[in-house]
């Protein structure tokens, strides 16, 4: 029996011919019945070739033709074939018109292959990275020039902005930096004691903690945390001002955006990052001392004595020398990314993410270069 899809639309599955599934549609395939026709065609699947007899279709408009052509394309994409048989001349004309009007499916872009496309893509990335490095160097030079101008004309500098940024960059970051450094000290002491106990050298866990925290981990992890929270904040603040055209308004009023926006922010980082590094060093040593006391029985007084006798002041100097460089990197990256924001929220989000990634990566690269340099000079 024919299955009734709609009051004016019927289809009748016939015995499948060899290599194909033969179907028959009768009635009116119009906009009034297209939903059911489309649902029925979707239910047929694309696992085999199909043959549809539409000789008994009394009315076929563009909606019904769209359903048939869409099903035909689905079969073609699956490597199958649809044969529409016994179509009247008018129905064939409607089907051909709909086929011509429907947009062609997008062909997947061919993936580049071979050595030349690979070299081309690599060259473009290197050129883009070089251009970005040059732009960051330009922002650094602009900051230094405006800083020299502020030193010559102090009345152009707003000290209240510097204090506000010091509070945001430094004081508000103390809890997370202190907690991070404390936990790093705990982990170093716990992991180091487990290894050194095998050789009866538990007391050297003090040297391990001191050198690791004072020389590398204290300032490096502090810079990474500051890069994550401060570079993004700089980019978001400056980018939002650019979206609202406030920077253009500054120029109209005769204010230099570099003096108003760059100098206070980067100066605040230069002042506060060494202080945060000192706090991280102290909290890292406190965490290590606490875990050494609990795990190894090394009392705080013994820990302090070993720390003073076995740790050279050069480790502290090496760590703190990195702080101003890290501060410059973070500040320059954040301010540059903020100035690259265009007039939409998508650009702001993209540049904020880019600033965080670039700042953290640059800090790690700078730390690696410092390590090589200090090893070469014997520090």
C-alpha positions in Angstrom: 0.0 0.0 0.0 1.3 3.5 -0.7 2.4 5.4 2.4 0.5 8.7 2.8 2.9 11.5 3.6 0.4 14.3 3.2 -3.1 14.6 2.0 -1.8 15.4 -1.6 1.5 13.5 -1.5 2.2 9.8 -1.7 5.2 7.6 -2.2 5.3 3.9 -3.1 8.4 1.8 -2.6 8.6 -0.6 -5.5 10.8 -3.7 -5.8 14.4 -2.5 -5.9 16.0 -2.9 -9.2 19.5 -4.4 -9.5 22.0 -2.1 -8.0 19.4 0.6 -7.1 16.5 1.3 -4.8 13.4 2.2 -6.9 10.8 4.5 -5.4 7.8 6.3 -6.7 6.3 9.6 -5.7 2.7 10.7 -6.5 0.6 13.7 -5.8 1.7 17.3 -5.2 5.3 18.0 -4.3 4.8 21.7 -3.3 5.6 24.1 -0.6 2.7 22.7 1.5 4.2 19.2 1.5 7.9 20.0 1.3 8.6 19.4 5.0 7.3 15.8 4.9 8.9 15.1 1.5 12.3 16.4 2.8 12.0 14.3 6.0 11.1 11.2 4.0 14.1 11.7 1.7 16.4 12.2 4.6 15.2 8.9 6.1 16.3 7.0 3.0 20.0 7.4 3.8 22.9 7.5 1.3 24.0 3.9 1.5 22.9 2.9 -2.1 22.0 4.3 -5.5 18.4 5.5 -5.7 15.8 5.7 -8.5 12.7 7.9 -8.0 9.8 7.8 -10.5 8.0 11.2 -10.4 5.7 10.4 -13.4 2.6 10.6 -11.2 3.6 13.9 -9.5 0.8 16.2 -10.5 2.3 19.4 -9.2 6.0 20.2 -8.6 7.0 23.7 -7.5 10.5 25.0 -6.6 10.1 23.8 -3.0 9.5 20.2 -4.0 12.3 20.4 -6.6 14.6 21.8 -3.9 14.0 18.7 -1.7 14.8 16.4 -4.6 17.9 18.3 -5.7 19.2 18.4 -2.1 18.8 14.7 -1.8 20.5 14.2 -5.2 23.5 16.3 -3.9 23.7 14.3 -0.7 23.9 11.0 -2.7 26.5 12.5 -5.0 28.7 13.6 -2.1 28.5 10.1 -0.7 29.6 8.6 -4.1 26.1 7.4 -5.0 23.7 8.3 -7.9 20.1 9.4 -8.0 18.0 8.8 -11.2 14.8 10.9 -11.4 12.7 9.1 -14.0 9.5 9.9 -16.0 9.6 13.6 -15.2 7.3 15.7 -17.3 8.8 18.4 -19.4 7.5 21.1 -17.0 8.9 19.2 -13.9 12.2 18.7 -15.7 12.4 22.4 -16.3 11.7 23.2 -12.7 14.4 20.7 -11.5 17.0 22.2 -13.9 16.1 25.7 -12.8 16.6 24.8 -9.1 19.8 23.0 -9.9 21.2 26.0 -11.6 20.1 28.4 -8.9 21.5 26.5 -5.9 25.0 27.4 -5.0 27.7 24.9 -5.8 29.1 23.1 -2.7 32.3 24.6 -1.5 35.3 22.5 -2.5 37.7 21.9 0.3 40.8 24.0 -0.1 43.7 21.8 -1.2 46.3 21.5 1.5 49.7 22.8 0.4 52.2 20.1 -0.4 55.8 20.0 -1.4 58.9 21.9 -0.3 58.0 25.2 -1.9 54.7 25.8 -0.1 56.4 24.7 3.2 59.3 27.2 2.6 56.8 29.9 1.7 54.7 29.4 4.8 57.9 29.3 7.0 59.2 32.5 5.4 56.0 34.3 6.0 55.9 33.3 9.6 59.5 34.4 10.1 58.8 37.7 8.4 55.8 38.3 10.6 57.7 37.4 13.7 60.5 39.8 12.6 58.1 42.5 12.0 56.5 42.1 15.4 59.9 42.1 17.1 60.7 45.3 15.2 57.4 46.9 16.3 58.1 45.9 20.0 61.5 47.4 19.7 59.9 50.6 18.4 57.6 50.7 21.4 60.5 50.3 23.7 62.4 53.1 22.0 59.3 55.3 22.2 59.0 54.6 26.0 62.6 55.5 26.6 62.3 58.7 24.6 59.2 59.8 26.4 60.8 58.8 29.8 63.7 61.1 29.0 61.2 63.8 28.1 59.4 63.4 31.4 62.6 63.6 33.3 63.4 66.9 31.5 59.8 68.2 32.0 58.5 66.6 35.2 55.3 68.7 35.1 54.0 66.6 32.2 54.1 63.4 34.3 51.1 62.4 36.4 52.4 60.9 39.6 48.9 59.8 40.7 48.7 57.5 37.7 52.0 55.9 38.6 50.8 55.3 42.2 47.5 53.8 40.9 49.4 51.4 38.5 51.8 50.5 41.3 48.9 49.5 43.4 47.3 47.4 40.6 50.5 45.9 39.3 52.3 45.3 42.7 50.1 45.3 45.8 47.2 43.4 44.3 49.6 40.7 43.0 51.3 40.1 46.3 48.8 37.3 47.6 49.0 35.2 44.5 52.8 35.6 44.1 53.4 34.8 47.8 51.2 31.7 47.7 52.8 30.5 44.5 56.3 30.9 45.8 55.5 29.3 49.1 54.1 26.2 47.3 57.1 26.1 45.0 59.4 26.0 48.0 57.3 23.2 49.6 57.4 21.1 46.4 61.2 21.6 46.0 61.8 20.6 49.5 59.6 17.5 49.4 60.8 16.3 46.0 64.5 17.1 46.8 64.4 15.3 50.2 63.0 12.1 48.6 66.0 12.0 46.3 68.8 13.2 48.6 67.7 10.8 51.4 69.0 7.9 49.2 72.5 9.3 49.5 72.4 10.5 53.1 72.7 14.1 51.9 69.4 15.5 53.3 71.1 18.7 54.4 71.8 19.7 50.9 68.1 20.2 50.3 68.8 23.7 51.7 71.2 24.5 48.9 68.8 23.1 46.4 65.9 25.3 47.6 68.1 28.4 47.9 69.7 28.2 44.5 66.5 27.2 42.7 64.4 29.9 44.3 66.8 32.8 44.5 68.4 32.3 41.1 65.6 31.1 38.8 62.2 30.0 40.0 61.4 33.0 42.3 61.7 35.8 39.7 60.8 33.6 36.7 57.4 32.4 38.1 56.7 35.9 39.4 57.3 37.3 36.0 55.0 34.7 34.4 52.2 35.5 36.8 52.6 39.2 36.3 52.7 38.7 32.6 49.4 36.8 32.7 47.5 39.4 34.8 49.3 42.6 33.9 50.0 42.3 30.1 46.3 41.3 29.6 45.2 44.3 31.8 47.3 46.7 29.9 46.1 45.4 26.5 42.4 45.5 27.6 42.6 49.0 29.1 44.4 50.6 26.2 42.4 48.6 23.6 39.1 49.7 25.2 40.3 53.3 25.1 41.2 52.9 21.4 37.8 51.3 20.6 36.1 54.3 22.2 38.4 56.7 20.3 39.7 58.1 23.6 43.3 58.0 22.3 42.3 60.1 19.3 40.7 62.5 21.8 44.0 62.7 23.7 45.8 63.7 20.6 43.2 66.3 19.8 43.7 67.8 23.3 47.5 67.9 22.7 48.3 65.0 25.0 50.9 62.4 24.0 49.4 58.9 24.5 52.9 57.5 25.1 53.4 59.8 28.0 49.9 59.3 29.4 49.5 55.6 28.9 52.9 53.9 28.4 55.3 55.7 30.8 53.2 55.2 34.1 52.4 51.6 33.3 55.9 50.5 32.4 57.5 52.5 35.2 55.1 50.8 37.7 56.3 47.4 36.5 59.9 48.5 36.7 59.4 49.5 40.3 57.1 46.7 41.5 58.5 43.5 39.8 61.8 43.5 41.8 59.8 43.9 45.0 57.5 41.1 44.0 60.6 39.0 43.2 62.0 39.6 46.7 58.7 38.6 48.2 58.6 35.5 46.1 62.2 34.6 47.2 61.3 35.0 50.9 58.1 33.0 50.7 59.9 30.3 48.6 62.5 29.9 51.3 59.8 29.9 54.1 57.9 27.2 52.3 61.1 25.1 51.8 62.2 25.6 55.4 58.7 24.5 56.6 58.7 21.3 54.5 62.4 20.6 55.4 61.4 20.8 59.1 58.4 18.5 58.7 60.0 16.0 56.3 63.7 16.0 57.3 63.7 17.4 60.8 65.9 20.3 59.8 65.0 23.0 62.3 64.5 26.6 61.2 67.7 27.7 62.9 69.7 24.9 61.2 68.1 25.9 57.9 69.1 29.5 58.4 72.6 28.6 59.3 73.1 26.4 56.3 71.4 29.0 54.0 73.9 31.7 55.2 77.0 29.5 55.0 76.2 27.7 51.7 74.5 30.3 49.6 76.4 33.1 47.9 74.9 36.5 47.5 75.5 36.3 43.8 72.4 34.0 43.4 70.2 36.8 44.8 71.9 39.4 42.5 71.5 37.1 39.4 67.8 36.7 40.2 67.1 40.4 40.8 69.0 41.6 37.7 66.5 39.9 35.6 63.5 41.7 37.1 63.8 45.1 35.3 64.3 43.3 31.9 61.2 41.1 32.5 59.3 44.2 33.5 60.2 46.0 30.3 59.2 43.0 28.2 55.8 42.6 29.9 55.0 46.3 29.8 56.1 46.8 26.2 54.2 43.8 24.9 51.0 44.8 26.8 51.1 48.4 25.6 51.9 47.5 22.0 49.1 44.9 21.9 46.6 47.5 23.2 47.5 49.9 20.5 46.9 47.2 17.8 43.3 46.8 18.8 40.8 47.8 16.1 37.2 48.9 16.6 35.6 45.6 17.6 35.4 43.3 20.6 36.8 40.4 18.7 40.0 42.3 18.0 40.3 43.2 21.7 40.0 39.6 22.8 42.4 38.3 20.2 45.1 40.9 21.1 44.6 40.3 24.8 45.3 36.6 24.3 48.2 37.4 22.0 49.7 39.7 24.6 49.7 37.1 27.3 51.2 34.4 25.2 53.9 36.8 23.7 54.8 38.2 27.1 55.2 34.8 28.8 57.1 33.3 25.8 59.4 36.4 25.7 60.1 36.2 29.4 61.1 32.5 29.2 63.4 33.2 26.2 65.0 36.1 28.1 65.5 33.9 31.1 67.2 31.3 29.0 69.5 33.9 27.5 70.3 35.2 31.0 71.2 31.7 32.1 73.6 31.2 29.2 75.2 34.6 29.8 75.7 34.2 33.6 77.1 30.7 33.0 79.6 32.1 30.5 80.8 34.9 32.9 81.0 32.5 35.8 78.1 33.7 38.0 
